[in-house]
Amino acid sequence: MRIERIKPRKNEEVVSEAIDLSLLEPLLEKYKNRKGNLIPLLQGTQDIYGYLPMSAFARIHEATGLELNEMYGVATFYAQFRLVPAGKHIVKMCHGTACHVQSVTAITDEILDTLEIKDGETTKDGIFTVETVACLGCCSLAPVMMIGDETYGKLTPKQAVKIIREIRRNEVN
């Protein structure tokens, strides 16, 4: 899964880098000469664009002198960073012990089949990205999934798919 997060899938077009780099300027000004600025710069960049575009790495390097290989190393080490855009709705499937024993794998499989993607991938329409996570900390609600800030517990495969379909219906309309 980690590899899927950092590089495009087979048959997936590389995202066009037509982004507005001027949006980075306030962030660069804030952290330009600060010690330990790498992670805050990457976090701020991802907040702006939703992922870390390659052209943003170049702009950060130009403005701060931070080395490209150092930035890329940090971005690929920490799971919080993305090098490809995520869907509008990130579906986090808890695969902790409590959820595992409550058959979350069957729920995850059903969602992935419904969306026609694999774990860590984004739907073609850009609405959903599904990720398995180690634990969401909602063990009493197992099995659990989280979409954005909303937590859904005591799920069955049928209930989970219904939630996904309802979100998609609302997005399309």
N, C-alpha and C positions, 0 to 999 in steps of 0.2 A: 504494500500500500504506500509506503513512504516514497518509492520511486514514482508512482503515479502522481504524487503531489508536486513533484519538482520538475517533471518533464512531460511534454505533450505525448499523448497516446499515439499508437500507430494509426494512420489514416486521419489524424486530427491536424487541421491547419494550424500553423504557428500563429498566435494572436498578432494582429497588426499592431505595431508600436506607435500608431497615430494617437499619442496622448499629449495632453497639455502639460509640459514640464514646468510652466510658470507657476502651477499650483504648488510646486515644491518650495518656492522661494521663501515664504514665511518660515517654513520648517527649517530650511537650511540656514537662514539668518539666526534663528533661535539657538541652533546647536553648533553653528560653524566652528567656534573656537573652544568648545567645551570638551573636557576630558571625559572619556567614557560615552561618547555620543553615538557610537555605532548602532546599538540596539534601539535607542529612542528614534534615531533617524529611520531605521528600517520599519519600526512600528508605525511611525507617523506616515511614512510613504504608503504602507499597506492600508492605513486608515483612509488615505486620500483616494487610492485607485482600486482597493479591494484585493490587490495582489502586488507583487514587486516586479514591475516591468523592467526589462533589460536596459531600456534607455534611461530609466531612473537611476540605476546603478552608475551609469556613466556620468550623469549630472551630479550625483552625490560625490563621486570621485573628483570631478572637476572643481566643485565648490569647497570641498573639505580636505582633499588629498588622501582620504582613506583609500586603501588599496582594494582594487576590484576583487582579487582572490580572497582577501579577508572578509569582505562584505558577503561574497557568495558562500564562503565557508560557514559563516554564522547563519545566513539565510537557509542553508540546506541542513544545518545541524538542528535547529530548533523547529519543532513541528508547528509552531504558531505561524510560521511564514509560508507564503505561497508564491511560486514563480509562474503559475498559470491562474487565470481567473476562476473563481468559484461560482457556483450557481447563486441565484438570488436568495434561495432558501437552503441553508446547510442543515442536513438531517444527520444528527449524531446518534448512532445506535450504540447503546451501552452494552459492552460485552464483559462486564465484571462478573464476579462469581455468582451473585444473586440473580442477575439477569440470565447468565449462562444456564443455570439449573432450571430457569423458568422458560427455556426454549427460545431465547432471543435470536438464535441462529436461524430458526425457521422464519421468524418475522423479517429479519434482515434479508434473507433469500427471497422472500415474497415481494418485498419492496424493490429490491434490485431487479427482479424479473419484471415487475410491473413497469418500472422506469426504463428497462432495457439498457442498464449500465452495470458496471462492476464497482466493487467497493473502491472509494476514492475518486470515482469519475463524476463528471457533470453531464446532465442530460443535454441532448442536442439543442433544445430550446433555451438552455441556460437557466432554467427555473430551479433545478435541484442539483445539489452535490450531496452524496451519501458517504459518510465516514464512520467506520467503527472506532470506538474509543474504549479505553481501558475501564473507566468508571465515571459515571455522572454524579455519584454520591446520593442517589435516590433509591437505595436498596429496598426500602419498604414498599416502593411502587413497582418493583420488578415484575416483568420486563419493561424497560423504559427507553423512550427515544426523546430527543430534544430537537425542536425545529426553531431556530432563532432563540428567543428567550422563553419559549413555551415548552413545558415538559408534559409528556403524555405517558401515563403509567398503566400498569395492569393490562397490557396490550395483548391482543391476539393478532395473528397475521391479517385477518379480515378487517379488524378495526384500524390497524396501521395503514393498510392500503386505502381504506375509506378516507382517512385523514389526508393522505397524500393526494388523492383524487379531488378532494374538496379544495385544497390549496391550489391545485393546478386549475380547477374550474374557475376559481376566483381570479387567478392571474390572467387567464385567457379572456374573461369577460370584462 
